Amino acid sequence: MIPSVSFLPSHSDAKQVEQVKVTIVGLITPHVLKVMDLATQAETGVNVDWYLRDAVARSVDDLAHQFNARELLSAYIQGLQAQADEVERARKGYAGVLQTAAAIAARKLRELD
């Protein structure tokens, strides 16, 4: 008789993975929302360049001190890019600010290596 081997994660493993995803989202959301707020201000004509660079630098610094920094920073960049892609056609200026923030964060992530 051949022993049965299960490759599916157990219920507790799946729950743990879900908790990790929730934790990552919870940690990056305030950082993404800050950039979205700056993008909204940029749409009204406010020059947010310095504030954007500062917000991204602070976010990268904050997330880089976490034990899973690489995953958090990647999720931060993906969140910014996903939001930019979602609104790109309707709100070009807004999307441009988000794309700039994602590019700055990606450069800083490479510098951490």
C-alpha positions in Angstrom: 0.0 0.0 0.0 1.3 3.5 -0.9 1.2 6.0 1.9 -1.0 9.0 1.4 0.9 12.3 1.1 -0.9 15.6 1.1 0.7 18.6 -0.6 -2.1 20.9 0.4 -1.3 23.2 3.4 -3.1 22.3 6.6 -5.8 24.6 7.9 -3.3 26.1 10.4 -0.8 26.7 7.7 -3.3 28.5 5.5 -4.5 30.6 8.5 -0.9 31.6 9.2 -0.3 32.6 5.6 -3.5 34.7 5.7 -2.3 36.4 8.9 1.0 37.3 7.3 -0.8 38.8 4.3 -3.1 40.8 6.7 0.0 42.0 8.6 1.8 43.1 5.4 -1.3 45.0 4.2 -1.7 46.6 7.7 1.9 47.8 7.7 2.0 49.2 4.2 -1.5 50.8 3.9 -0.7 54.0 5.9 2.4 54.5 3.8 0.5 54.1 0.5 -2.4 56.3 1.7 0.1 59.1 2.5 1.4 59.0 -1.1 -2.2 58.9 -2.4 -2.9 62.0 -0.3 0.1 63.8 -1.9 -1.1 62.7 -5.3 -4.5 64.3 -4.7 -2.8 67.5 -3.6 -0.7 67.5 -6.8 -3.8 67.3 -8.9 -4.9 70.6 -7.4 -1.6 72.3 -8.4 0.4 71.9 -5.2 4.1 71.1 -5.8 4.6 67.9 -3.8 8.0 66.9 -5.1 9.9 67.4 -1.8 7.0 66.1 0.3 6.8 63.0 -1.9 10.5 62.2 -1.7 10.3 62.7 2.1 7.3 60.5 2.5 8.8 57.7 0.4 12.2 58.0 2.3 10.4 57.8 5.7 8.3 54.9 4.5 11.3 53.0 3.2 13.2 53.7 6.5 10.2 52.6 8.6 9.6 49.4 6.7 13.3 48.6 6.3 13.6 48.1 10.1 11.0 45.2 10.0 12.2 41.7 10.0 10.5 41.0 6.6 11.7 44.3 5.1 12.1 43.0 1.6 8.6 41.7 1.4 7.1 44.8 2.9 9.0 47.1 0.6 8.0 45.0 -2.4 4.4 45.1 -1.3 4.6 48.9 -0.9 6.0 49.3 -4.4 3.4 47.0 -5.8 0.6 48.8 -4.0 1.7 52.2 -5.4 2.0 50.8 -8.9 -1.3 49.0 -8.7 -3.1 52.2 -7.7 -1.3 54.1 -10.4 -2.3 51.6 -13.0 -5.9 51.6 -11.8 -6.4 55.4 -12.3 -3.8 56.1 -15.1 -6.3 57.0 -17.8 -8.6 59.1 -15.8 -6.1 60.9 -13.6 -2.7 61.2 -15.3 -1.2 63.6 -12.8 -2.3 61.5 -9.8 -1.0 58.3 -11.4 2.3 60.1 -12.2 2.9 60.9 -8.6 2.2 57.3 -7.6 4.5 56.0 -10.3 7.3 58.4 -9.2 6.9 57.2 -5.6 7.1 53.6 -6.7 10.3 54.3 -8.7 11.9 56.1 -5.8 11.0 53.3 -3.5 12.3 50.7 -6.0 15.7 52.6 -6.2 15.9 52.6 -2.4 15.1 48.9 -2.2 18.0 48.2 -4.6 20.3 50.3 -2.4 19.5 48.1 0.6 21.2 45.1 -1.2 
